[in-house]
Amino acid sequence: MLSVTQFDNLDPSCDAGRAWERLVAANPASGMMQTLAWATFKRRLGFRTLHLALYDGATLVGGLLGYLGPARPGPALLVAPEGPVLPWDDPVLARAGLRALVEAVEALAPAHGLIGLRVEPRLTPPAPRLLRGFGRAPVDFLPTETLCLDLTGGPTAVRRQLRPKGRYNIGLSVRHGVTVRAASGPDAQTVLVRLLAEAGERGDFFVEPAGVFTALVEALAPTGQARILIAERDAEPLAAMLLVTCGRRATYLYGAVANRQRTTMAGYALQWAAIEAACAAGCSEYDLFGYEPHGAPEHLYAGFSRFKRQFGGVPARFIGAHDVFLLDRLADAVVAVAGAGAASEGAWT
Amino acid sequence: MAILVDRRDDGTLAVYYDGDLQFDSRDEAVYHTALTRPALTVAAARGGARLTVLVLGGGDGLAARDLLVSPLVEGLTLVDLDPAMLALARGTLAALNRGSLLDSRVTVAIDDAWRAVETAGAAGHMFDVIVVDLTVPRDLAGARFHTIDWYRGLGRLLGPRGLVAVNAASPCGRPDAYWSIVNAMRAAGLPPVPYRVKIPSFAARGYGDDWGFVLGSQAPVTASELVGLDHGGASGWSLPGWRAAFQFPAASADRQATARPTRLGGHMLLHYLINSAPIADATGAEWDGLTAALPPLPPADDGRSPLTPDLAAALAMPVGHRLAEAALFDRVMALMPALHPDQTRVMIATFLAAPARFLAGLDMAGLVDRLLRRAGTLPGRLVAELRALRRLLARVSLDPERLLGLGLRLVTVVTLVVILANLAFPDAVYGKGGDPGSSSATRGATTGLAATSRSVYDPRASESVLAAGSGFRSTSGGRVAVDEGGTAFPARHYRGLRSSSHYRSHASTGATPVAAPVAPPVEEDESDGVYRLTPDTDILPDGRVVTALTDDAYVVLGPQSSLVVDQRTGQPLLTLDREPTQVWRAVKEIERQRDGLKVSAEAKRAWLDWLGWLAFVPDQADDERELANLEIAVWRLEQARAILGSVPAEPPPLPAPPLAGASEVISGVWLLPDGSGLAVRRPEGLAILDGKGWYRDAARQNRLTEPYPDGFRALMTTLLTQQVRDRDATRARLDSEVTLAQEELSELLVDKGEYDSLAASQAPTSMVEYGPKEVPLQEAQRLTNASVTLVQQRLSNLQTQIARLPAEAALAERALVSLRP
């Protein structure tokens, strides 16, 4: 018998919290964004969370950590990136679980102005039949295409996967005297933010505000899920990245190289150090988080895909985000907006 | 809350709170003097011999420091929510705040300011002066500290002659937000006196050229009460200058008539903080806050309407015919506000580029059904639309594009609701995910001048922008290139230009030199691109215009011809004839950006003049450098404009192919229709080029006597190879999308077959599995058919894209063969 329990800021150190974290870590279709530490991070940014746990009797079998944007009047979506957590390989149980979760969200919707639920499990296409009724969302939160390294053979096996240029540049970087250190304190955060800003200006792409990285590191570093790696030469930071681990997956979430001393190939030394760190942490998969597999030069991911390609790996594709609209709640929202717009009722009649 | 202290080598520091600058020690005295001194002065003028002061926020102890300067202050209660900030104040910042939090007159409480005010009110506590030194709101929780309800609560803690001084917003950077705060105080019965100063570090962060405060009191503050204003210990603060602080540009003050004050739960202040457009010239003084008559108060926002007033007004337009509704839809999209401080206009525009995708996951028939159940609450015209739509959807499945094309107000409203819900989740606009609306998430249409002359790019479609970035404040000379918005990029280096006599001959014939306002910095390398005109075009320190073709080659634009140069060797590869469309575009782009920079420079110059009364402002040098750099950039653009010579007002006709059926590779270079070579327009006349030689005639009977341009041939081979590779990648991506869509369709058709089979034996109302739910069989069939239609439409679109892949791919491949030596 399935039941849904709603948790309010579940403590990761309590039994239920530990059970949730174990469940997320063990589910290949889920990941860091369903962890309690990630929820803490998002709450620090002003997001609200709805945590629904799915029990089969007394056994936790699934659930979702859903995020809502900061409070404001008007319609809202509940977003569950890398969720819901379901036993996808058991379609009967997964279907019943998803149904129970959607019904729980429907019950909570009026209180939060929800018009829909967005899910984004890491499943390979095509979308499973139990997601019928969910439509493709207009945006994804995760990259639908990525590049993953198999770490199960350890660094030696990964090194064999490297493209020659990647192997050469790692060596070159070492010869240039680039070293990599791990950190998570304020100074390291400052380095990461500065280098990301530099890269953002250079590459003309948006970089989240500094507070995002500070909140992320402060929420995830204490649990060992996040660390900043900094590549430097003669104490000058030349590249930095944020490495996040969840279960047996390590994710290269953010990274940047400086404008200076580009010939030192510090980005290669940094990436290699991250791969070694992921292996040491017991990870079996290294997700380079975003990849363009066809070599299209105008693609948004084109630039960093050329870099990532040098590390070998296997391209992966996911089904992307899917929305289910709560039609009654959406209808209520349409009525409210139409009412706000129909101030001059006569014009509409 | 995350606090970051940025210490500098010179001993100064800056404190950031969740990424927002709180203060910079180099100019915090300006802020804190402005925040505290007027209130203290008026309180003293009102005969307060002993003052009790409440500071809300201000955990850094700096406002307290400036308040405690007054011997009249008998007691000061400071309430701050963040123990970490208070610890910082007692430690790292103790020297800067002179140990203010340890002063015997000070009581510190760690509490939420709202709760503290309620508690104090309930206890009957009263204060002579309240200083509100809270951070600028980023969410509704923060915005409640500028609501009418909040200021009424403060009013209850003040006697009739008590004063409240408020840190507000930038009157010129976020004018609607600033005047919304002023109006909230006014609506709460605290007649406000607005005033402003310049906080250089705030301006440098883009918070606004000025920074505004508000002084309020139930007994209106008069000009005579402010006569005694002094500098508060800040050296160089001139007394006459205070008068200027109460004066505002009319363009800012005019917003007072429309900026709605907010009630608890209202979101208009946040909307203003995020969306209010800045005023270019912050120097005006037409409106005097001490003497001017006030306009009627605009209505308060209570948060009940989910729409901004302009969106509501747009939706209130009478329902019209299809074209009028299409125009209204476009207007609604254009008015879509950012709902989060980090959402930029560019993000919103990108997000809304394909609005149909917001309807892709929606069961419109199901929604229509739900809405008709609510017909009594909807305007009659919408109900009529709903009925018509229900009839239509019963007959056909409509993909989102066709739904939008119906020109129904209902569809506009539904799309608006779904988009608002998406925007309310701020990650959605900058998540790392791809864009499902486009099968190949490519960059937007290029504004590069390297595009062929037949591209659709038209500089007249773009407006000038203000230079808001920090690039023009840079001291790094020629090592960076700055664009019109002030964004800095690493400078591209162009080898070979210094020795290019070819180019100089053009300049001498076509250019009228313009006097430089300031000599360009000597450290600039004349072959560095110092101004980024477009992503692929730079302007050099002397005004020359250079467009990158590949990593290994670039083109120098001249009035009569263009020079193609090998970046690796610096050697000229070929001279191309003037291509009027390309030159026209470059000139118009230059003129547009020059005009924008002139406005930015003029505003900066006026600001510096206005700033004179704040002689002690430490960062004035940054402003002066920014102005000088803006003037240099204007001069460079003038030079570039002069070099390129005169162009007609309207775009010249697109160039005709030199041979029928030829396609343009770059401006002036055409692929022959049979792929057997290239046609090159040179000042000396047309040349036909293949791998074996070059000729003056299409029949290739007459060889040119000049040396064969092998470097140019190699460059064109690179470009064509790149084109072939690009098309291959695009094709591979589209093929991959087709495979996925076919798989999806195949599964859906299996579902459809199963439902159809069930329909032969079961009633249409019998319940069947559909996704996680059970629905009536006929509903499952309807939804499945709709999904099949959608996927078929997607497949069709993909196949159309594949079919449209330019036929030049094969042509380019043939040309590559023909260009082999």
Boltz contact constraints between the chains, C-beta under 6 A:
constraints:
  - contact:
      token1: [A, 46]
      token2: [B, 139]
      max_distance: 6.0
  - contact:
      token1: [A, 69]
      token2: [B, 424]
      max_distance: 6.0
  - contact:
      token1: [A, 69]
      token2: [B, 425]
      max_distance: 6.0
  - contact:
      token1: [A, 69]
      token2: [B, 426]
      max_distance: 6.0
  - contact:
      token1: [A, 70]
      token2: [B, 139]
      max_distance: 6.0
  - contact:
      token1: [A, 71]
      token2: [B, 140]
      max_distance: 6.0
  - contact:
      token1: [A, 72]
      token2: [B, 140]
      max_distance: 6.0
  - contact:
      token1: [A, 72]
      token2: [B, 267]
      max_distance: 6.0
  - contact:
      token1: [A, 73]
      token2: [B, 267]
      max_distance: 6.0
  - contact:
      token1: [A, 73]
      token2: [B, 303]
      max_distance: 6.0
  - contact:
      token1: [A, 73]
      token2: [B, 306]
      max_distance: 6.0
  - contact:
      token1: [A, 74]
      token2: [B, 306]
      max_distance: 6.0
  - contact:
      token1: [A, 74]
      token2: [B, 420]
      max_distance: 6.0
  - contact:
      token1: [A, 75]
      token2: [B, 417]
      max_distance: 6.0
  - contact:
      token1: [A, 75]
      token2: [B, 420]
      max_distance: 6.0
  - contact:
      token1: [A, 75]
      token2: [B, 421]
      max_distance: 6.0
  - contact:
      token1: [A, 76]
      token2: [B, 421]
      max_distance: 6.0
  - contact:
      token1: [A, 76]
      token2: [B, 424]
      max_distance: 6.0
  - contact:
      token1: [A, 77]
      token2: [B, 421]
      max_distance: 6.0
  - contact:
      token1: [A, 77]
      token2: [B, 425]
      max_distance: 6.0
  - contact:
      token1: [A, 79]
      token2: [B, 425]
      max_distance: 6.0
  - contact:
      token1: [A, 95]
      token2: [B, 772]
      max_distance: 6.0
  - contact:
      token1: [A, 98]
      token2: [B, 772]
      max_distance: 6.0
  - contact:
      token1: [A, 99]
      token2: [B, 772]
      max_distance: 6.0
  - contact:
      token1: [A, 102]
      token2: [B, 772]
      max_distance: 6.0
  - contact:
      token1: [A, 115]
      token2: [B, 421]
      max_distance: 6.0
  - contact:
      token1: [A, 125]
      token2: [B, 740]
      max_distance: 6.0
  - contact:
      token1: [A, 126]
      token2: [B, 743]
      max_distance: 6.0
  - contact:
      token1: [A, 126]
      token2: [B, 744]
      max_distance: 6.0
  - contact:
      token1: [A, 126]
      token2: [B, 747]
      max_distance: 6.0
  - contact:
      token1: [A, 130]
      token2: [B, 771]
      max_distance: 6.0
  - contact:
      token1: [A, 130]
      token2: [B, 772]
      max_distance: 6.0
  - contact:
      token1: [A, 132]
      token2: [B, 770]
      max_distance: 6.0
  - contact:
      token1: [A, 132]
      token2: [B, 771]
      max_distance: 6.0
  - contact:
      token1: [A, 133]
      token2: [B, 771]
      max_distance: 6.0
  - contact:
      token1: [A, 135]
      token2: [B, 360]
      max_distance: 6.0
  - contact:
      token1: [A, 135]
      token2: [B, 361]
      max_distance: 6.0
  - contact:
      token1: [A, 136]
      token2: [B, 360]
      max_distance: 6.0
  - contact:
      token1: [A, 136]
      token2: [B, 361]
      max_distance: 6.0
  - contact:
      token1: [A, 136]
      token2: [B, 436]
      max_distance: 6.0
  - contact:
      token1: [A, 138]
      token2: [B, 357]
      max_distance: 6.0
  - contact:
      token1: [A, 138]
      token2: [B, 358]
      max_distance: 6.0
  - contact:
      token1: [A, 139]
      token2: [B, 428]
      max_distance: 6.0
  - contact:
      token1: [A, 140]
      token2: [B, 433]
      max_distance: 6.0
  - contact:
      token1: [A, 140]
      token2: [B, 434]
      max_distance: 6.0
  - contact:
      token1: [A, 141]
      token2: [B, 427]
      max_distance: 6.0
  - contact:
      token1: [A, 141]
      token2: [B, 431]
      max_distance: 6.0
  - contact:
      token1: [A, 141]
      token2: [B, 433]
      max_distance: 6.0
  - contact:
      token1: [A, 142]
      token2: [B, 433]
      max_distance: 6.0
  - contact:
      token1: [A, 143]
      token2: [B, 432]
      max_distance: 6.0
  - contact:
      token1: [A, 143]
      token2: [B, 433]
      max_distance: 6.0
  - contact:
      token1: [A, 144]
      token2: [B, 434]
      max_distance: 6.0
  - contact:
      token1: [A, 201]
      token2: [B, 488]
      max_distance: 6.0
  - contact:
      token1: [A, 202]
      token2: [B, 490]
      max_distance: 6.0
  - contact:
      token1: [A, 206]
      token2: [B, 430]
      max_distance: 6.0
  - contact:
      token1: [A, 209]
      token2: [B, 19]
      max_distance: 6.0
  - contact:
      token1: [A, 209]
      token2: [B, 342]
      max_distance: 6.0
  - contact:
      token1: [A, 210]
      token2: [B, 19]
      max_distance: 6.0
  - contact:
      token1: [A, 211]
      token2: [B, 2]
      max_distance: 6.0
  - contact:
      token1: [A, 211]
      token2: [B, 18]
      max_distance: 6.0
  - contact:
      token1: [A, 211]
      token2: [B, 19]
      max_distance: 6.0
  - contact:
      token1: [A, 214]
      token2: [B, 2]
      max_distance: 6.0
  - contact:
      token1: [A, 215]
      token2: [B, 2]
      max_distance: 6.0
  - contact:
      token1: [A, 259]
      token2: [B, 490]
      max_distance: 6.0
  - contact:
      token1: [A, 290]
      token2: [B, 432]
      max_distance: 6.0
  - contact:
      token1: [A, 294]
      token2: [B, 729]
      max_distance: 6.0
  - contact:
      token1: [A, 294]
      token2: [B, 732]
      max_distance: 6.0
  - contact:
      token1: [A, 294]
      token2: [B, 733]
      max_distance: 6.0
  - contact:
      token1: [A, 295]
      token2: [B, 729]
      max_distance: 6.0
  - contact:
      token1: [A, 296]
      token2: [B, 729]
      max_distance: 6.0
  - contact:
      token1: [A, 296]
      token2: [B, 730]
      max_distance: 6.0
  - contact:
      token1: [A, 296]
      token2: [B, 733]
      max_distance: 6.0
  - contact:
      token1: [A, 297]
      token2: [B, 726]
      max_distance: 6.0
  - contact:
      token1: [A, 298]
      token2: [B, 442]
      max_distance: 6.0
  - contact:
      token1: [A, 298]
      token2: [B, 443]
      max_distance: 6.0
  - contact:
      token1: [A, 299]
      token2: [B, 442]
      max_distance: 6.0
  - contact:
      token1: [A, 300]
      token2: [B, 441]
      max_distance: 6.0
  - contact:
      token1: [A, 320]
      token2: [B, 436]
      max_distance: 6.0
  - contact:
      token1: [A, 323]
      token2: [B, 361]
      max_distance: 6.0
  - contact:
      token1: [A, 325]
      token2: [B, 362]
      max_distance: 6.0
  - contact:
      token1: [A, 327]
      token2: [B, 366]
      max_distance: 6.0
  - contact:
      token1: [A, 327]
      token2: [B, 367]
      max_distance: 6.0
  - contact:
      token1: [A, 327]
      token2: [B, 370]
      max_distance: 6.0
  - contact:
      token1: [A, 328]
      token2: [B, 370]
      max_distance: 6.0
  - contact:
      token1: [A, 331]
      token2: [B, 370]
      max_distance: 6.0
  - contact:
      token1: [A, 331]
      token2: [B, 371]
      max_distance: 6.0
  - contact:
      token1: [A, 331]
      token2: [B, 374]
      max_distance: 6.0
  - contact:
      token1: [A, 333]
      token2: [B, 417]
      max_distance: 6.0
  - contact:
      token1: [A, 334]
      token2: [B, 413]
      max_distance: 6.0
  - contact:
      token1: [A, 334]
      token2: [B, 414]
      max_distance: 6.0
  - contact:
      token1: [A, 334]
      token2: [B, 417]
      max_distance: 6.0
  - contact:
      token1: [A, 335]
      token2: [B, 374]
      max_distance: 6.0
  - contact:
      token1: [A, 335]
      token2: [B, 377]
      max_distance: 6.0
  - contact:
      token1: [A, 336]
      token2: [B, 306]
      max_distance: 6.0
  - contact:
      token1: [A, 337]
      token2: [B, 306]
      max_distance: 6.0
  - contact:
      token1: [A, 337]
      token2: [B, 413]
      max_distance: 6.0
  - contact:
      token1: [A, 337]
      token2: [B, 417]
      max_distance: 6.0
  - contact:
      token1: [A, 338]
      token2: [B, 378]
      max_distance: 6.0
  - contact:
      token1: [A, 338]
      token2: [B, 382]
      max_distance: 6.0
  - contact:
      token1: [A, 338]
      token2: [B, 413]
      max_distance: 6.0
  - contact:
      token1: [A, 340]
      token2: [B, 305]
      max_distance: 6.0
  - contact:
      token1: [A, 340]
      token2: [B, 307]
      max_distance: 6.0
  - contact:
      token1: [A, 340]
      token2: [B, 312]
      max_distance: 6.0
  - contact:
      token1: [A, 341]
      token2: [B, 312]
      max_distance: 6.0
  - contact:
      token1: [A, 341]
      token2: [B, 315]
      max_distance: 6.0
  - contact:
      token1: [A, 341]
      token2: [B, 316]
      max_distance: 6.0
  - contact:
      token1: [A, 342]
      token2: [B, 379]
      max_distance: 6.0
  - contact:
      token1: [A, 343]
      token2: [B, 316]
      max_distance: 6.0
  - contact:
      token1: [A, 344]
      token2: [B, 316]
      max_distance: 6.0
  - contact:
      token1: [A, 345]
      token2: [B, 379]
      max_distance: 6.0
  - contact:
      token1: [A, 347]
      token2: [B, 318]
      max_distance: 6.0
  - contact:
      token1: [A, 348]
      token2: [B, 319]
      max_distance: 6.0
  - contact:
      token1: [A, 348]
      token2: [B, 379]
      max_distance: 6.0
  - contact:
      token1: [A, 348]
      token2: [B, 381]
      max_distance: 6.0
  - contact:
      token1: [A, 349]
      token2: [B, 379]
      max_distance: 6.0
  - contact:
      token1: [A, 349]
      token2: [B, 380]
      max_distance: 6.0
  - contact:
      token1: [A, 349]
      token2: [B, 381]
      max_distance: 6.0
